[in-house]
Amino acid sequence: MYVYDEIDQRLVDERVAQFRDQTRRFLAGTLSEDEFRALRLRNGLYIQRHAPMLRVAIPYGLLTSAQLRKLAHIARTYDRGYGHMSTRQNIQYNWPRLEEVPQILAELASVQMHAIQTSGNCVRNTTTDQFAGVADDEIVDPLVWCEMIRQWSTFHPEFTWLPRKFKIAVNGSRADRAAVEVHDIGLHAMRADNGAVGFKVLVGGGLGRTPVIGHVIREFLPWQHLLTYLDAILRVYNRFGRRDNIHKARIKILVKEYGPERFREEVEAEWAHLKDGPATLIPEEIRRLESRFTRPQYLQQPGAEAALERQLAADRAFAKWHQRNVFPHKQPGYAAVTLSLKRTGVPPGDITAGEMDAVAELADHYSFGELRVTHEQNLVFADVRKADLHALWRTLRPLGFATPNIGLLTNIICCPGGDFCSLANAKSIPVAAAIQQRFDDLDYLFDIGELDLNISGCINSCGHHHVGHIGILGVDKNGEEWYQVEIGGNQGRTGHGVGASLGKVIGPSFARAEVPDVIERLIGCYLEYRDSEAERFIDVVHRIGHDPFKKSVYASVAKVAAAEPA
């Protein structure tokens, strides 16, 4: 866990005081709405459908138990008793009062947290693999590099007024659990043949109105040049990015219009002025950052494996949870555990203040007082002793966090949608709830196997529907809510070898009540065509194409329509 130094704390404290004064002037009428808008956005404050929404930064998803208790206190004191974990590894509050937001920011600063640059046309929260630092397939621990990017990008004067928001993801493992191919900049850590650390650099990925898979513009960038190369990319974007049309302002549009090769040439030309300059990284700077991270003191765990095997053999329910929610750890005797926030009847990613307090207590007891937020809207205890797994599972069950559905259909990624967001065309949460209720059978979920289902309430794709194996998009038809369904998306390369891909719409949209039936027909088609239980939904889609799925869905719709009385 990164611990603030004096400079970090002073910057955050000064921002709190600054925004307190800005809010006071706005409420007093001496700042106009237009003047205040940019100021509040740079402090994570949106105006949504019913109330302000405050987005709090959780840099690269890491939290201490003390910070989670503070988030619980804020939910209980200033909101309606809960928070929403977002796909950028942040937390959102949907009901704060504007006049109390400066005090919330002061509370956050007291535990080394803030809401800086969680909105606005700037570099947003850098995200990474939720198992960073502990994954057994890790090439490079990306946490120090994420922190380096955070410090470089926070208050960067040249990139405070970019053409549009800007998102960076870093992956340090062989499998891509950070979805680097669908970010403005994706960094995939690598080691050269001589062991040197570097990054494959992808640019121009993204979802939203124009979904695009990113392009590799440098196969290997030595770590010393990370910041100068990022500077070069951002400078090219800042200079040539479209500012006249909000829908064409993202870097992916610039890369598409220029073409990857011309864009790479522009970046390399810009980098020629920056390479080996003052921002070039040196070993002492890396060691400085590494020294600010607290690291667990792991213990030897003799006999843990044998005891765990006996528990797995004796308890089928525990074995199913272990299969889906426990991830291998590079340290012998330890494992990483995902706490599912995808319980039937609860909006995906939501967690109450009382539940936050309970999770904080468990983090202290089982995971060195630390936890992570995932971009799939769950929580992770990264450092659990294998000897404690059975006891942790028993404790999580009554709290509702032991649902063994990680990687399965009901582990739905879902934006807040029309229930809260003023941009949404349709509600997302009721659709997620209906699907969870329809498939609330763990045995059937295990039979279906690995399947990502993502839901967005509008084209902005906050629910990442484009990269769901099944993606659902809310659309407006003459003032009514309808839902497009697409299949074939994938967020990134996994152990199965399938890279990122974008889903394809299967046909005309559906009314909300029809969506669970559509999902059921898609699943039925998949089960009919799969070669074995090991072949996933996404594999079948890529093997046989979309047409069989489309025919299965719309033939059934036609039969239902024909059976209805005129």
ABEGO torsion letter per residue (X at the ends): XBBBBAAAAAAAAAAAAAAAAAAAAAAAGABBAAAAAAAAAAAGBBBBAABBBBBBBBBGGBBBAAAAAAAAAAAAAABAGBBBBBAAGBBBBAABBAAAAAAAAAAAAAAGBBABGABEBBBBBBBBBAABGABAABABBAAAAAAAAAAAABGBAAAABBABBBBBBBBABABBAAGAAABABBBBBBBBAAGBBBBBBBBGBEBEABBBBBBBABABBBAAAAAAAAAAAAAAAAAABBAABAAAABAAAAAAAAEAAAAAAAAAAAAAAABGBAABBBAAAAAAAAAABBBBBBBBBBGAAAAAAAAAAABAAAAAAAAAABBBBABBGBBBBBBBABBBGBBBGBBBAAAAAAAAAAAAAAAGGBBBBBAAGBBBBABBBAAAAAAAAAAAAAAGAABBABGBAABBBBBAEAAABAABABBAAAAAAAAAAAABBAAAAAAAEBBBBBBBABAAGAAGAAABABBBBBBBBGGBBBBBBBBGBBAEBBAAGBBBBBBBBAEBBBBAAAAAAAAAAAAAAAAAABABAABBAAAAAAAAEAAAAAAAAAAAAAAAAAABBX
